[in-house]
Amino acid sequence: MYTYMTPQEVWYGKEELTGRSMAYAYWNRHSGQSILPYKFTFKPLRGVTIGPHAYTLWFDDERNELISYDTVCVYTVILEKS
């Protein structure tokens, strides 16, 4: 399941999001179409900090700097016993 969040929602929910798989996403502002979730590489979030523009998502080997127009895609696996 995919959940789309604003940078502000990620900041306020950072405690529960840390350790979950997520990807940096953004709206393609030129064509008006969003990038599809299956093109993302989901990685566990290690932390969120303020700046330099809005917020920065920290992963093991990289960081993603967000601006207020960006969208973050959070991936959640739901396991059900059948």
Secondary structure, DSSP 8 states (H G I E B T S, - for coil): -EEEE-HHHHHHTHHHHTTSEEEEE-B-TTTS-B--GGG---EE--EEEE-SSSEEEE-SS-EEEE-TT-EEEEE-------
